[in-house]
Amino acid sequence: DTCYIKFAATRPGKNAAQLFDRLLDICESFAASRHLKRIEAGMNLARQKAYRRMLARGFRTVFQGITMHKPNQPGYSRSSLYVIDDWR
């Protein structure tokens, strides 16, 4: 009864936030079409804008994990990027 989003991303740029909302709309529509009651998505909290948008839509933290990178570079975990990923 769960729709699991392993990875999803929008292109960076001025429309990234709107594209991310559209991406979430599509995921929610897909889950509803399959009669799934829950959506699970991995989110790195360094991507603050994406995380806040998900919170505003009712998503909640259920599981917390960490990623460790050497050297300590942000990679694609920057606050301006709209990426859903789950490294499990």
Secondary structure, DSSP 8 states (H G I E B T S, - for coil): -EEEE-EEE--SSTTHHHHHHHHHHHHHHHHHHTT--EEEE---TT-HHHHHHHHHTT-----------SS---TT--TT--EEE---
